[in-house]
Amino acid sequence: MAEVTYVNEQDFNSEVIESSIPVMVDFTAVWCGPCKMVDPIVKQLAGEWEGKVKVLKCDADQNPNILMQYGIMGIPTLMLFKDGKMVERVTGYQPKDKLLGKMSPHI
């Protein structure tokens, strides 16, 4: 499993919006049970997609402006950005096959 780095309000634009490859952002929090359940799946996808998709995490508690900007009301929320635009969004725990079904068409 790959390690996933965190993005914050200061580098969100450069790391996500301006990325030349698709970016999946896992909006998460340390206290969130479902976030802990989805974490191993996110790390697996980061390894499988290496070089094709950048996978990042964003701490919901430390970056409230990003959550407000994208209307995120619940976590975990996984969002896929392509060419600077959000193209897919999944909220709540989903098994790996469901996540792949939603994200793969955009990659």
MIDOSE-1310 file (N, C-alpha, C; in nm, 2 decimals, decimal comma, always signed):
residues 107
maev	+0,08/-0,12/+0,00/+0,00/+0,00/+0,00/+0,09/+0,13/+0,00; +0,05/+0,22/-0,08/+0,12/+0,35/-0,09/+0,08/+0,44/+0,03; +0,18/+0,52/+0,06/+0,14/+0,63/+0,16/+0,08/+0,74/+0,08; -0,01/+0,81/+0,15/-0,09/+0,92/+0,08/-0,06/+1,05/+0,16
tyvn	-0,02/+1,15/+0,09/+0,02/+1,28/+0,15/-0,11/+1,36/+0,16; -0,09/+1,46/+0,25/-0,20/+1,55/+0,28/-0,19/+1,68/+0,20; -0,30/+1,74/+0,16/-0,31/+1,86/+0,09/-0,39/+1,96/+0,19; -0,36/+2,09/+0,18/-0,43/+2,18/+0,27/-0,47/+2,30/+0,19
eqdf	-0,53/+2,40/+0,26/-0,59/+2,52/+0,19/-0,48/+2,59/+0,11; -0,36/+2,59/+0,16/-0,25/+2,67/+0,10/-0,20/+2,60/-0,03; -0,20/+2,47/-0,04/-0,15/+2,41/-0,16/-0,26/+2,33/-0,24; -0,38/+2,34/-0,21/-0,49/+2,27/-0,28/-0,49/+2,31/-0,43
nsev	-0,48/+2,44/-0,45/-0,49/+2,49/-0,59/-0,38/+2,43/-0,68; -0,25/+2,44/-0,63/-0,14/+2,39/-0,70/-0,13/+2,24/-0,71; -0,17/+2,17/-0,61/-0,17/+2,02/-0,61/-0,28/+1,95/-0,68; -0,40/+2,02/-0,67/-0,52/+1,95/-0,72/-0,57/+2,02/-0,85
iess	-0,61/+2,15/-0,84/-0,67/+2,22/-0,95/-0,57/+2,23/-1,07; -0,45/+2,26/-1,05/-0,35/+2,28/-1,15/-0,28/+2,15/-1,19; -0,31/+2,04/-1,14/-0,24/+1,91/-1,17/-0,26/+1,87/-1,32; -0,16/+1,82/-1,38/-0,17/+1,77/-1,52/-0,23/+1,63/-1,53
ipvm	-0,24/+1,56/-1,42/-0,30/+1,43/-1,42/-0,42/+1,44/-1,32; -0,52/+1,34/-1,33/-0,64/+1,34/-1,24/-0,59/+1,33/-1,10; -0,67/+1,39/-1,01/-0,64/+1,38/-0,86/-0,76/+1,34/-0,79; -0,74/+1,23/-0,70/-0,85/+1,19/-0,61/-0,81/+1,24/-0,47
vdft	-0,91/+1,32/-0,41/-0,88/+1,37/-0,28/-0,98/+1,30/-0,18; -0,92/+1,25/-0,07/-1,00/+1,18/+0,03/-1,01/+1,28/+0,15; -1,13/+1,34/+0,16/-1,16/+1,43/+0,27/-1,19/+1,35/+0,40; -1,12/+1,36/+0,50/-1,12/+1,27/+0,61/-1,10/+1,35/+0,74
avwc	-1,11/+1,27/+0,85/-1,08/+1,33/+0,99/-1,03/+1,21/+1,08; -0,94/+1,24/+1,17/-0,88/+1,14/+1,26/-0,99/+1,07/+1,34; -1,10/+1,14/+1,38/-1,20/+1,08/+1,47/-1,31/+1,00/+1,39; -1,30/+1,00/+1,26/-1,41/+0,94/+1,18/-1,39/+0,79/+1,15
gpck	-1,48/+0,71/+1,21/-1,48/+0,57/+1,19/-1,48/+0,52/+1,04; -1,58/+0,57/+0,97/-1,59/+0,53/+0,82/-1,46/+0,57/+0,75; -1,40/+0,68/+0,79/-1,28/+0,73/+0,72/-1,17/+0,63/+0,74; -1,16/+0,57/+0,86/-1,06/+0,47/+0,89/-1,09/+0,34/+0,81
mvdp	-1,21/+0,31/+0,78/-1,25/+0,19/+0,70/-1,21/+0,21/+0,56; -1,22/+0,33/+0,50/-1,19/+0,36/+0,36/-1,04/+0,38/+0,34; -0,97/+0,41/+0,45/-0,82/+0,44/+0,44/-0,74/+0,34/+0,36; -0,75/+0,21/+0,40/-0,67/+0,11/+0,33/-0,71/+0,10/+0,18
ivkq	-0,83/+0,12/+0,14/-0,87/+0,12/+0,00/-0,81/+0,24/-0,07; -0,81/+0,35/-0,01/-0,75/+0,47/-0,07/-0,60/+0,45/-0,09; -0,53/+0,39/+0,01/-0,39/+0,36/-0,01/-0,36/+0,25/-0,12; -0,45/+0,15/-0,13/-0,44/+0,05/-0,24/-0,45/+0,12/-0,37
lage	-0,55/+0,21/-0,39/-0,57/+0,28/-0,51/-0,45/+0,37/-0,55; -0,40/+0,43/-0,45/-0,28/+0,52/-0,47/-0,17/+0,44/-0,53; -0,15/+0,31/-0,48/-0,04/+0,23/-0,54/-0,08/+0,18/-0,68; -0,20/+0,14/-0,70/-0,24/+0,09/-0,83/-0,24/+0,20/-0,93
wegk	-0,27/+0,32/-0,90/-0,28/+0,43/-0,99/-0,16/+0,51/-1,00; -0,05/+0,47/-0,94/+0,07/+0,55/-0,94/+0,11/+0,59/-1,08; +0,14/+0,72/-1,10/+0,17/+0,77/-1,23/+0,06/+0,81/-1,31; -0,06/+0,76/-1,28/-0,18/+0,79/-1,36/-0,28/+0,89/-1,29
vkvl	-0,29/+0,87/-1,15/-0,37/+0,95/-1,07/-0,30/+0,99/-0,94; -0,30/+1,11/-0,91/-0,25/+1,16/-0,78/-0,35/+1,14/-0,67; -0,32/+1,07/-0,56/-0,41/+1,05/-0,46/-0,36/+1,12/-0,33; -0,45/+1,21/-0,28/-0,42/+1,30/-0,17/-0,53/+1,29/-0,06
kcda	-0,49/+1,32/+0,06/-0,59/+1,33/+0,17/-0,60/+1,48/+0,21; -0,72/+1,52/+0,26/-0,74/+1,65/+0,31/-0,81/+1,64/+0,45; -0,75/+1,69/+0,55/-0,81/+1,69/+0,69/-0,93/+1,79/+0,69; -1,05/+1,73/+0,71/-1,17/+1,81/+0,71/-1,17/+1,92/+0,82
dqnp	-1,12/+1,88/+0,94/-1,12/+1,98/+1,05/-1,02/+2,09/+1,03; -0,91/+2,07/+0,96/-0,81/+2,18/+0,95/-0,83/+2,26/+0,82; -0,92/+2,22/+0,73/-0,94/+2,29/+0,60/-1,09/+2,32/+0,58; -1,16/+2,39/+0,67/-1,30/+2,41/+0,65/-1,34/+2,49/+0,52
nilm	-1,25/+2,57/+0,48/-1,29/+2,65/+0,36/-1,30/+2,57/+0,23; -1,22/+2,46/+0,22/-1,23/+2,37/+0,11/-1,36/+2,30/+0,11; -1,39/+2,25/+0,23/-1,52/+2,18/+0,25/-1,64/+2,27/+0,21; -1,64/+2,39/+0,26/-1,75/+2,48/+0,22/-1,75/+2,51/+0,07
qygi	-1,63/+2,53/+0,01/-1,62/+2,56/-0,13/-1,69/+2,45/-0,22; -1,67/+2,32/-0,17/-1,72/+2,21/-0,25/-1,85/+2,15/-0,19; -1,91/+2,21/-0,09/-2,03/+2,17/-0,03/-2,02/+2,03/+0,03; -1,91/+2,00/+0,10/-1,90/+1,87/+0,16/-1,96/+1,87/+0,30
mgip	-2,07/+1,79/+0,31/-2,14/+1,79/+0,43/-2,11/+1,66/+0,52; -2,05/+1,56/+0,46/-2,02/+1,44/+0,54/-1,89/+1,38/+0,49; -1,82/+1,31/+0,58/-1,70/+1,25/+0,55/-1,71/+1,10/+0,59; -1,63/+1,01/+0,52/-1,54/+1,05/+0,42/-1,61/+1,09/+0,29
tlml	-1,55/+1,18/+0,22/-1,59/+1,22/+0,08/-1,47/+1,20/-0,01; -1,48/+1,13/-0,11/-1,38/+1,11/-0,21/-1,42/+1,19/-0,33; -1,33/+1,28/-0,38/-1,36/+1,36/-0,50/-1,25/+1,34/-0,60; -1,29/+1,32/-0,73/-1,19/+1,31/-0,84/-1,20/+1,43/-0,92
fkdg	-1,08/+1,49/-0,93/-1,07/+1,62/-1,01/-0,99/+1,58/-1,14; -1,04/+1,64/-1,25/-0,97/+1,62/-1,38/-0,97/+1,75/-1,45; -0,85/+1,79/-1,50/-0,84/+1,92/-1,57/-0,90/+2,04/-1,48; -0,88/+2,03/-1,35/-0,92/+2,14/-1,26/-1,06/+2,14/-1,22
kmve	-1,14/+2,04/-1,27/-1,28/+2,03/-1,23/-1,31/+1,90/-1,16; -1,41/+1,91/-1,07/-1,45/+1,79/-1,00/-1,54/+1,71/-1,09; -1,51/+1,59/-1,12/-1,58/+1,51/-1,21/-1,66/+1,39/-1,14; -1,62/+1,36/-1,02/-1,69/+1,25/-0,95/-1,68/+1,27/-0,80
rvtg	-1,78/+1,22/-0,73/-1,78/+1,24/-0,58/-1,85/+1,12/-0,52; -1,79/+1,07/-0,42/-1,85/+0,96/-0,34/-1,84/+1,00/-0,19; -1,96/+0,99/-0,13/-1,96/+1,02/+0,02/-2,00/+0,90/+0,10; -1,93/+0,88/+0,21/-1,95/+0,76/+0,29/-1,86/+0,65/+0,25
yqpk	-1,86/+0,55/+0,33/-1,78/+0,43/+0,30/-1,84/+0,35/+0,18; -1,75/+0,32/+0,09/-1,79/+0,24/-0,03/-1,68/+0,13/-0,04; -1,72/+0,01/-0,08/-1,61/-0,10/-0,10/-1,53/-0,06/-0,23; -1,42/-0,12/-0,24/-1,33/-0,09/-0,35/-1,39/-0,10/-0,49
dkll	-1,46/-0,21/-0,51/-1,52/-0,23/-0,64/-1,62/-0,12/-0,68; -1,70/-0,07/-0,58/-1,79/+0,04/-0,61/-1,71/+0,17/-0,64; -1,60/+0,20/-0,56/-1,52/+0,32/-0,59/-1,46/+0,31/-0,73; -1,41/+0,19/-0,76/-1,35/+0,18/-0,90/-1,46/+0,20/-1,00
gkms	-1,58/+0,15/-0,98/-1,69/+0,17/-1,08/-1,72/+0,31/-1,10; -1,71/+0,40/-1,00/-1,74/+0,54/-1,01/-1,62/+0,62/-1,07; -1,50/+0,59/-1,02/-1,38/+0,67/-1,06/-1,32/+0,63/-1,19; -1,32/+0,50/-1,22/-1,24/+0,45/-1,34/-1,29/+0,51/-1,47
phi	-1,41/+0,54/-1,50/-1,45/+0,60/-1,63/-1,38/+0,73/-1,65; -1,34/+0,80/-1,55/-1,28/+0,93/-1,57/-1,13/+0,93/-1,58; -1,07/+0,81/-1,57/-0,92/+0,80/-1,56/-0,87/+0,76/-1,70
